[in-house]
Amino acid sequence: MANSYSQTATTIKRWLKGQWMVQHVPFVLFLALLAVLYIANGHYTDSTERSIAKKQKELKQLQYQYKTQAAELMYRTKESALVTEAAKQGLLPLQSPPATLKPNP
């Protein structure tokens, strides 16, 4: 029992004197480097997630804009919409079918 107490006391003295830290400085520096890399990776992930969310929002807006313009184009190319626009400019739809030209033999 006295021997284990003596070993524990010796270990504590080594810790207090810093002998253990001096012997394990490379390992402690390695752990510190890992901690810095872990924190940097977390910041990079947050930044990437914000960027992805921003791009998704922009994509949704572009999709809405595309759908709106496609619907407007479909409406403007309907015959009734074309007749209305042509009437505003003074053009009237034909009452008779268009004349066909036949070549002379």
C-alpha positions in Angstrom: 0.0 0.0 0.0 2.8 2.4 0.8 4.5 1.6 -2.5 1.4 2.6 -4.6 1.1 5.8 -2.5 4.8 6.5 -3.2 4.3 5.9 -6.9 1.3 8.3 -7.0 3.2 10.9 -5.1 6.1 10.6 -7.5 3.7 10.9 -10.5 2.2 14.0 -9.0 5.6 15.5 -8.4 6.6 14.8 -12.0 3.4 16.6 -13.2 4.1 19.6 -10.9 7.7 19.9 -12.0 6.7 19.8 -15.6 8.8 16.8 -16.6 5.9 15.0 -18.1 4.9 18.1 -20.2 8.5 18.5 -21.4 8.6 14.9 -22.5 5.3 15.1 -24.3 5.5 18.6 -25.9 5.2 17.2 -29.5 2.1 15.2 -28.6 0.5 18.3 -26.9 1.3 20.4 -30.0 -0.2 17.7 -32.2 -3.4 17.8 -30.1 -3.5 21.6 -30.4 -3.1 21.4 -34.2 -6.0 18.9 -34.3 -8.1 21.3 -32.3 -7.3 24.2 -34.6 -8.1 22.1 -37.7 -11.4 20.9 -36.1 -12.5 24.5 -35.4 -11.4 25.6 -38.9 -13.4 22.8 -40.5 -16.5 23.8 -38.5 -16.2 27.4 -39.8 -15.7 26.2 -43.4 -18.7 23.9 -43.1 -20.9 26.8 -41.8 -19.7 29.1 -44.6 -20.4 26.4 -47.2 -23.9 25.7 -45.8 -24.7 29.5 -45.9 -23.4 29.6 -49.5 -25.5 26.6 -50.5 -28.6 28.1 -48.9 -28.0 31.4 -50.7 -27.6 29.6 -54.1 -30.8 27.5 -53.5 -32.8 30.7 -52.8 -31.4 32.3 -55.9 -32.2 29.2 -57.9 -35.8 29.3 -56.7 -36.2 32.9 -57.7 -34.8 32.2 -61.1 -37.2 29.2 -61.5 -40.2 31.5 -60.5 -39.0 34.1 -63.0 -38.7 31.5 -65.8 -42.1 30.1 -65.1 -43.6 33.6 -65.1 -42.0 34.5 -68.4 -42.9 31.2 -70.0 -46.6 31.7 -69.0 -46.5 35.3 -70.3 -45.1 34.1 -73.6 -47.7 31.4 -73.9 -50.4 34.0 -73.3 -49.0 36.5 -75.8 -48.7 33.9 -78.6 -52.4 32.8 -78.3 -54.5 33.9 -81.3 -56.9 35.9 -79.2 -54.0 37.8 -77.6 -52.4 38.5 -81.0 -55.7 39.8 -82.4 -56.1 42.1 -79.4 -52.6 43.5 -79.8 -53.0 43.9 -83.6 -56.3 45.7 -83.1 -54.5 48.2 -80.9 -52.2 49.0 -83.8 -55.1 49.3 -86.3 -54.7 45.9 -87.9 -57.8 43.7 -88.4 -58.0 40.0 -88.9 -58.7 38.7 -92.4 -62.4 38.0 -93.1 -61.6 35.7 -96.1 -58.9 33.1 -96.5 -55.6 34.3 -97.9 -55.1 34.1 -101.7 -52.8 31.5 -103.1 -50.4 32.1 -105.9 -50.2 29.6 -108.7 -47.2 29.5 -111.0 -47.7 29.9 -114.7 -46.8 26.8 -116.7 
